Amino acid sequence: MRPTIVLTQLALCASPALAFYPWMPKWLAELESKRGLDDSRPNGVSSLRKFGIKQRGKGITSPTPERLSREVTRLAEKYAGRQADGMDEASLALRTNNYNVMVAKESGKDMTTGIDQDGTDYSYFIGANFGSGGKELYLLLDTGAGSSWVMGTDCTSKACALHNSFGSKDSSSLTDSGKDFSITYGSGKVKGKIVTDKISVARMNLTYEFGIASETSDDFVNFAFDGILGLSRNNGANQNFLSAIKTSGQIKESIFGVSLHRASDGDNEGEISFGGPDSDKYTGDITYTSTVQGKTDWAIQIDAMSYDGKKAGVGGIPAYIDTGTTYMFGPKDVVKKLHDTIPGSESSDGTSFRVPCDSKDLSFTFSGVDYTVSAKDWVSPQNNAGKCTSNLYGQEVVKGAFLLGASFIKNVYVVFDAEKGQIGLAKKSSEKSGSLSVTSTATSSSATATATNNGNSQATTVSTATQTSSGSEASSTKGADADSAADQPGSSSRFFSNAGLTLAVSAVTLFTLLV
């Protein structure tokens, strides 16, 4: 009998924990409802110019039946054991999902690849080649997950029928480990077997242990990716990817840099680079902050939050930086305090906030440096009534912490450093990203300064100006002087189409999966 790796089970709402589910903001459901189910526009984002939008090769010969799903979070099982109480209920809404791929430009650099997306800033993924035949699949980039898996050719689930898959017939080099894996979600499981085979990612070739799913939750019907690339620091159900590429000699240090692209900014320049940051993607200093919450979480402490320069009087709270999440979440009381600084902000439930459509930028402070979140990312488009909604939700996904997804990450360049247990943030070289300013508690023209807070943490900055902050450890290194959807295709030939999917979902969309 095959041994089974069973990951912590999650439930939802009235149940003790939460799981992976599609959970959509009402504003997005209303926007798509306004377009109508018979809208012929290809990707449901007609207000955007489509740069490099392509459709994928797996043919769908008949429309997928409409499916009704409870409104809940797509909260990852990865946060099991760290989650707060159940999610708030909200009204159901229908969505038409017609997914395309906004193909990223390729730099041609070693250990680097473009990050594609669906043209709506909804999910971010890369292409990887598997097995002796080099079959290409899309993998969701998830810094909150340790497990990596793909949909298998013997999978009979609805989601597998709509995606590219991989199995023994695709590769003569595949080896079955004899182990099973199972990841349980509130609406179903992803389960299958652990195998070892060749994989090519970001111009790196290695032999890697990963999962092949024989069963998947129907929730994956709605997303373009064919599997998950886990980028956390734990092992999950299989071999840790960062450890694997370091052991293979592909990289000297377990570090990777991420730049997520905003679809409305034009040609997709999103990128992930392994082994170190890409100096072409940021400008100025990278300021590092030590991680908290244990060795396996990409979480750092927020010093302060503000709106249009006005401090909310809150801080000293961890924030998970998660590429697998779409929006931003935090404890209700803290999120309310931040929204209280926004003139005209209002909420009936403390979870979702109406805000003026001409609202200004937000900012989060890490290690004495303010990082701006553009209103393009935290304020929704107008709904049918001409109202706008904040994409920062009063929902405690992880108890006592914030969860900062793509809405935040699109505005910064992020370096995940597993060697030193730290996350670095810098200003993106693109002028269309958020801004950065130093708000140090102490400065020095050339010296290195340190500060402690209750003896628990230390801030160290080495730069032309020294920044220190209480409650977190930080260091800064000088960056290079570099700066930094279907009319102009990228260099990749990857593409996707998934037409006619209708899903009833609720209040906030994120991509969060378990380890």
C-alpha positions in Angstrom: 0.0 0.0 0.0 1.4 3.4 -0.9 2.2 5.7 2.0 0.1 8.9 1.9 1.3 12.4 2.8 -1.8 14.1 4.2 -1.7 17.8 4.7 -3.8 19.5 7.3 -7.5 19.5 6.5 -9.4 22.8 6.2 -13.0 23.6 6.3 -14.8 26.9 5.8 -17.2 29.4 7.4 -18.8 27.5 10.3 -16.1 24.9 10.2 -12.9 25.3 12.2 -10.7 26.5 9.4 -10.6 27.8 5.9 -9.5 26.4 2.6 -8.8 27.2 -1.1 -11.9 28.7 -2.7 -12.6 31.4 -5.3 -13.8 34.4 -3.4 -14.6 37.4 -5.5 -15.1 41.1 -4.5 -18.7 42.3 -5.2 -17.3 45.1 -7.3 -15.8 42.6 -9.7 -18.9 40.5 -9.9 -21.0 43.6 -10.6 -18.6 44.8 -13.3 -18.8 41.5 -15.1 -22.5 41.3 -14.6 -22.8 44.7 -16.3 -21.0 43.3 -19.3 -23.4 40.4 -19.5 -23.0 36.7 -19.9 -23.2 37.0 -23.7 -20.3 39.5 -23.8 -18.1 38.5 -26.7 -15.0 40.3 -25.5 -12.3 37.8 -25.1 -11.0 38.2 -21.6 -13.6 40.2 -19.7 -11.3 43.2 -19.3 -12.5 45.3 -22.2 -11.6 48.6 -20.5 -7.9 47.6 -20.7 -5.8 47.7 -23.8 -4.7 44.1 -24.4 -0.9 43.9 -24.6 0.5 40.5 -25.6 -2.8 38.7 -24.9 -2.8 35.2 -26.4 -5.1 32.2 -26.2 -3.9 28.8 -25.1 -3.6 25.8 -27.3 -5.6 23.2 -25.4 -8.9 23.2 -27.4 -12.3 23.4 -25.7 -14.8 22.1 -28.1 -17.9 22.7 -26.0 -18.9 25.4 -23.5 -18.4 24.5 -19.8 -21.7 24.5 -17.9 -22.3 27.3 -15.5 -21.4 26.4 -12.0 -22.6 27.9 -8.8 -20.1 28.1 -5.9 -20.4 29.5 -2.4 -18.8 32.8 -1.8 -15.8 32.2 0.2 -12.1 32.9 0.2 -9.5 31.3 -2.0 -7.6 31.2 1.3 -4.8 28.8 1.3 -4.6 25.7 3.3 -1.0 26.8 3.7 -2.1 29.1 6.5 -3.8 26.2 8.4 -3.1 26.5 12.1 -2.4 30.2 11.8 -5.9 31.3 10.7 -8.4 33.3 12.6 -12.1 32.5 12.9 -14.3 31.7 9.9 -14.9 34.1 7.1 -17.8 36.5 6.9 -20.7 35.5 4.7 -21.7 37.7 1.8 -24.1 37.6 -1.1 -23.5 35.3 -4.1 -22.8 36.7 -7.5 -22.2 35.2 -11.0 -19.0 35.7 -12.9 -18.1 34.8 -16.5 -14.5 33.6 -16.7 -13.0 33.9 -20.1 -9.3 33.5 -19.3 -6.5 34.5 -21.6 -2.8 34.9 -21.0 -0.9 38.2 -21.0 2.5 36.9 -22.1 5.6 38.4 -20.4 8.6 39.6 -22.3 11.7 37.4 -21.9 15.0 39.0 -21.0 17.1 36.1 -22.1 19.0 36.1 -18.9 20.1 32.9 -17.1 17.9 31.7 -14.2 15.2 34.2 -15.2 11.8 33.9 -16.8 8.9 36.2 -17.5 5.8 36.0 -15.3 2.7 35.7 -17.3 -0.8 36.7 -16.1 -4.4 36.5 -17.1 -4.7 40.1 -18.2 -6.7 41.2 -15.1 -3.9 41.1 -12.4 -5.9 38.1 -11.1 -3.2 35.4 -11.1 0.5 35.2 -12.0 2.2 32.1 -13.4 5.2 30.9 -15.4 5.8 28.3 -18.0 7.8 25.2 -17.1 8.8 22.2 -19.2 8.4 18.7 -17.7 9.9 15.3 -18.5 12.0 13.9 -21.4 9.5 15.4 -23.9 9.7 18.9 -22.4 5.9 19.3 -22.1 5.0 22.8 -21.1 2.6 23.6 -18.2 1.7 26.8 -16.4 2.6 26.9 -12.7 1.1 29.4 -10.3 3.9 31.2 -8.4 3.1 30.8 -4.7 5.4 32.0 -2.0 3.0 30.7 0.6 3.1 27.1 -0.6 5.8 24.5 -0.2 4.3 21.8 -2.3 4.6 21.7 -6.1 2.3 19.7 -8.3 0.7 19.5 -11.8 -2.5 18.0 -13.2 -2.0 14.4 -14.3 -3.0 12.8 -17.6 -5.0 10.1 -15.7 -7.0 12.8 -13.8 -10.8 12.7 -14.5 -11.7 15.8 -12.6 -13.5 18.6 -14.5 -10.5 21.0 -14.0 -8.0 18.5 -15.5 -10.2 18.1 -18.7 -9.7 21.9 -19.3 -6.0 22.1 -18.6 -2.8 20.7 -20.0 -1.6 17.7 -18.0 1.4 15.5 -17.5 2.0 11.7 -17.0 4.2 8.7 -17.7 3.3 8.7 -21.4 4.8 12.2 -21.7 8.2 11.2 -20.4 10.5 8.2 -20.4 12.5 9.6 -17.5 9.6 9.7 -15.0 10.1 7.8 -11.8 7.3 6.9 -9.4 8.4 7.4 -5.7 5.7 5.0 -4.4 4.3 7.8 -2.2 0.9 9.5 -2.5 0.1 13.1 -1.6 -3.2 14.6 -0.6 -4.1 18.3 0.0 -7.6 18.8 1.3 -9.6 21.9 0.5 -13.0 22.9 1.8 -14.7 21.9 -1.5 -12.5 19.0 -2.5 -9.0 17.6 -2.7 -5.9 17.6 -4.8 -4.4 14.2 -4.5 -2.1 12.0 -6.5 1.3 10.5 -6.5 4.8 11.9 -5.9 7.2 11.4 -8.8 10.7 12.5 -9.8 11.5 13.8 -13.3 13.3 16.4 -15.3 12.0 19.9 -15.1 13.1 23.1 -16.8 12.3 26.4 -15.1 13.8 29.8 -15.9 16.5 28.3 -18.1 17.5 25.9 -15.3 17.4 22.1 -15.8 17.2 19.7 -12.9 15.7 16.5 -11.6 12.9 17.4 -9.2 10.4 15.6 -7.0 6.8 16.9 -7.4 3.2 15.7 -7.3 1.1 14.5 -10.2 -2.6 15.0 -9.3 -5.1 12.3 -10.2 -7.9 14.4 -8.6 -8.4 18.1 -8.3 -11.0 20.4 -6.8 -13.4 21.9 -9.3 -12.2 25.3 -8.2 -9.3 25.0 -10.5 -11.6 25.0 -13.5 -11.6 28.8 -13.2 -7.9 29.4 -13.4 -5.4 29.3 -16.2 -2.6 27.5 -14.4 -2.0 23.7 -14.6 -0.3 23.4 -11.3 1.5 25.1 -8.5 5.2 26.0 -8.0 5.7 26.2 -4.2 8.2 28.9 -3.3 8.0 28.9 0.5 10.8 27.7 2.7 9.2 24.5 3.9 9.0 21.1 2.1 5.3 20.6 2.0 4.4 17.3 0.4 7.5 17.1 -1.8 11.0 18.4 -2.2 11.5 22.1 -1.6 12.1 23.8 -4.9 14.6 26.4 -3.6 16.6 23.7 -2.0 16.5 21.6 -5.1 17.8 24.2 -7.5 20.6 25.1 -5.0 21.6 21.4 -4.5 21.6 21.0 -8.3 24.3 23.7 -8.5 22.0 26.0 -10.5 22.3 28.8 -8.0 24.7 29.5 -5.2 22.2 31.0 -2.8 18.5 30.4 -2.2 17.3 33.9 -3.3 14.8 35.0 -5.9 13.5 38.4 -7.0 10.0 39.1 -8.2 8.5 41.9 -10.3 4.7 41.6 -10.9 3.2 43.5 -13.8 0.1 45.7 -13.8 -1.9 44.8 -16.9 -3.0 48.3 -17.6 0.6 49.5 -17.8 1.2 47.9 -21.2 3.5 45.2 -22.4 4.0 42.6 -19.7 7.5 43.1 -18.1 6.9 40.8 -15.1 9.8 38.6 -14.1 11.2 36.2 -11.6 15.0 35.7 -11.2 16.6 33.0 -9.2 19.9 33.2 -7.4 19.7 36.9 -6.8 17.8 40.1 -7.8 17.8 41.5 -11.3 19.3 45.0 -11.2 17.3 45.9 -14.3 14.1 45.6 -12.4 14.7 48.0 -9.5 16.4 51.3 -8.8 18.0 52.6 -5.6 18.5 50.6 -2.5 17.0 47.2 -1.6 16.1 47.4 2.1 15.9 44.0 3.8 13.8 43.1 6.8 14.2 39.9 8.7 11.3 37.5 8.6 9.1 36.7 11.6 6.6 33.9 12.4 9.2 31.1 12.1 11.5 29.9 9.5 9.0 28.8 6.9 6.9 31.9 6.4 7.7 34.9 4.1 6.4 37.4 6.7 7.9 40.6 7.8 6.8 43.3 10.3 4.9 46.4 9.2 6.1 49.5 11.1 3.3 51.8 10.1 0.5 52.4 7.6 -0.8 55.6 6.1 -3.1 57.2 3.5 -2.0 60.2 1.5 0.8 60.8 4.0 -1.5 60.6 7.0 -0.4 58.0 9.5 -3.1 55.6 10.8 -1.5 55.1 14.1 -1.1 51.3 13.6 1.9 49.1 13.1 4.0 46.4 14.7 2.1 43.7 12.9 3.4 40.9 10.7 2.6 40.9 7.0 2.8 37.8 4.8 4.1 38.8 1.3 2.3 36.3 -0.9 2.5 36.1 -4.7 -0.3 33.6 -4.7 -2.8 36.1 -3.3 -4.6 38.7 -5.3 -5.6 41.4 -2.8 -4.8 42.6 0.7 -6.2 41.5 4.1 -5.8 42.3 7.7 -7.5 42.3 11.1 -10.7 44.3 11.2 -9.7 46.7 13.8 -6.4 47.6 12.1 -8.0 47.8 8.6 -10.7 50.1 10.0 -8.2 52.4 11.6 -6.4 52.8 8.2 -9.7 53.4 6.4 -10.7 56.0 9.1 -7.9 58.2 7.6 -9.6 58.1 4.2 -12.2 60.9 3.8 -15.5 59.4 2.7 -14.7 55.8 3.6 -17.5 53.7 5.0 -18.4 50.1 5.8 -21.4 48.3 7.0 -19.6 45.1 8.1 -16.0 46.1 8.8 -14.8 43.8 6.1 -15.5 45.6 2.8 -15.1 49.4 2.6 -16.6 51.9 0.1 -14.1 54.6 -0.7 -14.2 57.6 -3.0 -13.2 56.7 -6.5 -10.6 59.5 -6.6 -8.8 58.2 -3.4 -5.1 58.8 -3.1 -2.3 56.3 -2.5 -1.8 54.1 0.5 1.6 53.3 2.0 3.1 50.6 4.2 6.3 51.2 6.2 8.9 48.4 6.5 12.2 49.1 8.3 11.8 52.9 8.1 11.0 53.0 4.4 7.5 53.9 3.0 6.3 51.8 0.1 3.4 53.3 -1.8 0.4 51.2 -3.1 -1.1 53.0 -6.1 -4.8 53.7 -6.0 -4.8 51.8 -9.3 -4.3 48.7 -7.2 -6.2 49.3 -4.0 -9.3 51.1 -5.4 -11.7 49.1 -7.5 -13.3 50.4 -10.7 -16.7 52.0 -10.3 -19.6 49.6 -9.9 -23.0 50.0 -11.5 -23.9 52.7 -8.9 -20.7 54.7 -9.6 -19.2 53.5 -6.3 -15.7 52.2 -5.6 -14.5 49.6 -3.1 -11.2 49.2 -1.3 -9.1 46.1 -2.1 -7.8 46.1 1.4 -10.3 43.9 3.3 -11.0 43.6 7.0 -10.6 39.9 7.1 -8.1 38.2 9.4 -6.8 35.4 7.0 -3.9 34.8 9.3 -4.5 35.5 12.9 -2.9 38.7 14.1 -1.4 39.4 10.7 -1.8 41.1 7.3 -1.7 39.2 4.0 -0.3 41.4 1.2 -0.8 39.9 -2.3 -0.5 41.3 -5.8 -2.2 44.6 -5.0 0.9 45.4 -2.9 3.6 43.5 -4.8 2.8 45.2 -8.1 4.2 48.4 -6.6 7.6 47.1 -5.5 10.4 44.9 -6.4 10.6 42.0 -3.9 13.6 39.9 -3.0 13.0 36.7 -1.1 16.2 35.6 0.7 16.0 32.2 2.3 19.7 32.2 3.1 19.5 35.0 5.6 15.8 34.7 6.4 14.8 38.1 5.1 12.7 39.9 2.5 14.1 42.9 0.5 11.9 45.7 -1.0 12.9 48.3 -3.5 11.4 50.8 -5.9 10.6 49.2 -9.3 12.5 50.7 -12.2 9.2 51.3 -13.9 7.9 54.8 -13.3 4.4 53.4 -13.2 5.0 51.5 -10.0 4.5 53.0 -6.5 6.9 55.4 -5.0 9.3 55.0 -2.1 10.5 57.4 0.5 12.7 57.0 3.6 11.1 57.8 6.9 13.9 56.9 9.2 13.8 57.3 13.0 17.5 58.0 12.8 19.9 59.0 9.9 23.6 59.2 9.4 25.5 60.4 6.3 27.8 57.3 6.1 27.8 55.3 9.3 26.0 52.1 10.1 23.4 52.5 12.8 21.6 50.0 14.9 18.5 50.1 17.1 16.7 47.6 19.3 13.2 47.2 20.5 12.7 45.4 23.7 15.8 43.4 22.9 13.9 41.4 20.3 15.0 42.8 17.0 17.7 44.9 15.5 17.7 47.2 12.5 20.9 47.7 10.5 21.3 49.7 7.3 24.4 50.2 5.3 23.8 52.9 2.6 24.3 56.6 1.9 21.7 57.2 4.5 21.0 54.9 7.4 17.4 54.0 8.2 16.3 52.4 11.5 13.0 51.3 12.7 11.6 49.7 15.9 10.4 46.1 15.9 12.1 44.8 12.9 15.6 43.9 11.6 16.7 45.5 8.4 19.6 46.0 6.2 20.0 47.9 2.9 22.2 47.3 -0.1 22.8 49.6 -3.0 21.1 48.6 -6.2 22.4 49.1 -9.7 21.7 52.2 -11.7 19.3 50.5 -13.9 15.7 51.8 -14.2 13.1 49.1 -13.4 -3.5 42.9 -23.3 -3.2 41.5 -27.7 -1.5 43.9 -29.9 2.2 43.2 -29.2 2.9 39.6 -28.4 5.8 38.6 -26.2 8.6 36.2 -27.1 6.8 33.2 -25.6 4.4 31.1 -27.5 2.4 30.0 -24.5 -1.3 30.8 -24.5 -4.6 29.8 -23.0 -8.4 30.0 -23.5 -11.1 28.9 -21.1 -14.4 30.2 -22.3 -17.9 30.2 -20.9 -17.1 29.4 -17.3 -19.7 30.9 -14.9 -18.9 30.8 -11.2 -20.9 32.1 -8.2 -18.5 33.5 -5.8 -18.2 36.2 -3.2 -16.3 38.9 -1.7 -12.5 38.8 -2.2 -10.3 36.9 -4.7 -6.9 35.5 -3.9 -4.7 32.7 -4.8 -3.7 31.0 -1.6 -2.7 27.3 -1.4 -1.3 25.1 1.3 2.3 24.3 1.7 
